[in-house]
Amino acid sequence: MWRLTRDRRAAPFTRREETTSDVLRRRFASGQISQQEYLDAAAILDNDSSRATRAVIVTRRKEEWMSAQLRVLVVEDEPDLAAVIAAYLQDEAFDVDIAGTGPQAVTMAKDLHPDLIVLDIMLPGFDGLEVCRRIRTFTDCYVIMLTARDDEIDKVIGLSMGADDYLVKPFSPRELTARIRAMLRRPAHARGRHPGLHGRMFGALRLDPDARKVWLDHVELDLTRTEFDLLDALTTAPKRAFTRRQLIDAVWGGEWYGDEHIVDVHVGHLRKKLDDDPGSPRYIRTVRGIGYGMVS
């Protein structure tokens, strides 16, 4: 049912005959040959013809080096599906661990300190929702929840427990990898947007984007990474009304796609932690027909 496939469609007909370098670049970019096979073949080409192929290799090496520094915990009780997900992420050079039960997932998350957790909801021991609730007591790592197509309520509950994103089964491993890459790029992006800015004040609310900390009435708030990034985005331009798509681009990244109302769920969580009444907001206002902004 879950098969790892490669795109083997033939290249469209062109008048120019493909060179050896063209074929190598195409096959390497589509994943039909491994990096080592690509390097071995490129090594026999002359310098001029292999210059472009070496540029592709350098780019791929940089991506793999960045991925190799990151650990992903896959929590899935179906061994075949877990193996496919793990294999695909390992091909992308992520460091991958697998947990098959709720208790095992919590223990491994505490011991291994993953950068991101791919978390299925249906698990033996206790379910993924309880896993998410427990791990949020000791880590703010990113969590992508895997949900069944017809379990809409699972999305809302999962996000309310602290998940950052969700993916509906059945899904493509390529889609999961793209979501993970987009999500893991977020922290550096958020920290680098406001050099030299040490605090933003909104009445009793203070946000420090460099330290990634938020205080309300001088008490530090425990926000998830997504909640902080969302508040960070809103406070960059406090008089601006942001659309959901603009907030998604700022927080989840331009490559993210899915239900844009995920923003509403996280805004709801943020309001609860800010003790902010949406009917009479002190901090986050709803802009009817558009999205959200800060109360100015």
Helices and strands as residue ranges (DSSP letters): H 20-29, H 35-42, H 47-68, E 71-75, H 79-91, E 95-99, H 102-112, E 116-120, H 128-135, E 142-147, H 152-160, E 165-168, H 173-184, H 186-191, E 200-202, E 205-208, E 213-216, E 219-220, H 225-236, E 242-243, H 244-251, H 262-273, E 284-287, E 291-294
